[in-house]
Amino acid sequence: MAIFFQNLWNDLIGWSHLISANNLHSITVFILACFVGYYVVWKVTPALHAPLMSVTNAISSVIILGGLFALSNDGLSISKVFGFLAVLFSSINIFGGFAVTNRMLQMFQKKK
Amino acid sequence: MTDILYLISAICFIFALKGLSSADTAKSGNIYGIVGIVLACLGAYTSSCNLLYPLIAILLGGSIGIFISKRISMTQLPEMVAGFHSLVGLSALLIDSAAYFSPELFGIVNNNGDIYISSLIEIGLGIAIGAVTFTGSIIAFLKLKGVYKGQTINLVFNSFIGLIVILFLITFTITADIKYFYGLIIFSLLLGMTLIIPIGGADMPVVVSMLNSYSGWAASGIGFTLQNDLLIITGALVGASGAILSYIMCKSMNRSLIDVIFSYSQIVSDNKNIQNKSNKSYKKGAPEDAAFLLKNASSVIIVPGYGMATSQAQHSLKEMGDILKKEGVSVKYAIHPVAGRMPGHMNVLLAEANVPYDDVCELDEINNSFATCDVAYVIGANDVTNPAAKNDPTSSIYGMPILEVGKAKTVLVLKRSMGVGYAGLDNELFYAHNTMMLLGDAKKTTEAIIKSL
């Protein structure tokens, strides 16, 4: 029995090495950011929920960075094609998202 | 340097969301967002060499994006947002695939050239979320556009697909084999479709918010794969935002998220209540009668719904409101949280027509005022005014907070026909003694009223 737990413990330690310090750092950042998002978004007035959706849609396209990294090597590879397409699609989103948000917000502002 | 740019960029994104807490600061919020994205791209560029391809892609994508944003009408906003969500999902899918095929570019390989197991987990999860967001948003887009109506899907079948996705996810992380990689993609794409296909039309605001949330989690997933804090933060912000919106929408319908996602029976049960309504009588009015009532009222509350959006009646509505105000009538607008097809949809349409911000009230603010108002002008809204939500425990919308228009002295209901609303329910309100039905196109009716005023 003791040997069983000893082995189990060793296995767990073995697995814990898979979670590198980097990953733990990422998880920390992720959880804290969720809290920030939670509190900031509750403050948004219901009247502006539509612009909120389009602006979050635009900023979630920062994943364009991933596409840029994939494009950063020399030579041709399938990853480069994927990267190119990812940058293309995210740009549609970024430009379209901010432009449409801007259009909406202008409507909300002009009757002041 | 890169890290500093990323940090500033993340702060900009937080300010972009914070700006939306009031209409005055919202525009500066949008500018923060744009600055954030530009800084993020600059940060990425300093570490890369080749500029040609990225610039082509950005210019091409940017012009398409600007083109779409100029062409779209505010009525079509929900389907545009759904379409954009699908692009986030697709991009996430592409980037995760790139990371799988060229892990060395992303620095996620060990000395033997194998991808770290933790990175495989992240890639696998990223692919699943990205693919579900992608196909789910496409189905939502088609439904919102009215091209596709949806159908029922067996719950067992859906759970089965979900189970297969999980199995592929596990085998992929353990083996890193390309077979499982493809399997994971295919079944996740399938899952996205089968999840959204059976969801009823009335639940569309929840679906759109939910997909918004997914697109955020997809971005966070990429951030984990790339060990990039900016992506993790931004994804979490967006994910939280979408989740909160879904929660608000669900609460406004008195339903749980689980209930919405698994409400497979809804489409079938829709047709039950329709048969027994033909023998009930209702009062039909002419625009002239309505004009007379409105003119002699001292306070009018306008309740817009999706019908206003489809007939583009917001401009004539505003015109009517202005005429009434000149006559000394108090005019307010009451907006139910789930009116329309996405959160805040009605507010945008009214803003487009220049309706003053202060005249537009939320459910809680105005619901008590119906009892003292002379005329409630219901234009293209149905389920959000249905008294069955209060009185009929057997109704599928029982318990949902409604706008209590029935308490007004007179209720004018503008509707295309006596047909049922999006939830497929008959509405007792239409047969009440103080209700007058104005059947026909909402915009034409409103214009006829303006003429008689």
Interface residues (C-beta under 8 A of the other chain):
Chain A: L18 I19 S20 N22 N23 S26 V29 F30 A33 C34 V36 G37 Y38 V40 V41 W42 K43 V44 T45 P46 A47 L48 H49 A50 P51 L52 M53 S54 V55 T56 N57 A58 I59 S60 S61 V62 I63 I64 L65 G66 G67 L68 F69 A70 L71 S72 N73 D74 S77 I78 S79 K80 F82 G83 F84 L85 A86 V87 L88 F89 S90 S91 I92 N93 I94 F95 G96 G97 F98 A99 V100 T101 N102 R103 M104 L105 Q106 M107 F108 Q109 K110 K111 K112
Chain B: S9 F13 I14 A16 L17 K18 L20 S21 S22 A23 D24 A26 K27 G29 N30 G33 I34 G36 I37 A40 C41 G43 A44 Y45 S47 S48 C49 N50 Y53 P54 I56 A57 I58 L59 L60 G61 G62 S63 I64 G65 I66 I68 S69 K70 I72 M74 L77 M80 V81 F84 H85 L87 V88 L90 S91 A92 L94 I95 S97 A98 A99 F101 S102 L105 F106 Y116 I117 S118 V208 S209 N212 S215 G216 A218 A219 S220 I222 G223 F224 T225 L226 Q227 N228 D229 L230 L231 I232 I233 T234 G235 A236 L237 V238 G239 A240 S241 G242 I244 L245 I248 I335 P337 M342 P343 G344 H345 N347 V348 A351 E352 N354 V355 P356 Y357 V360 E362
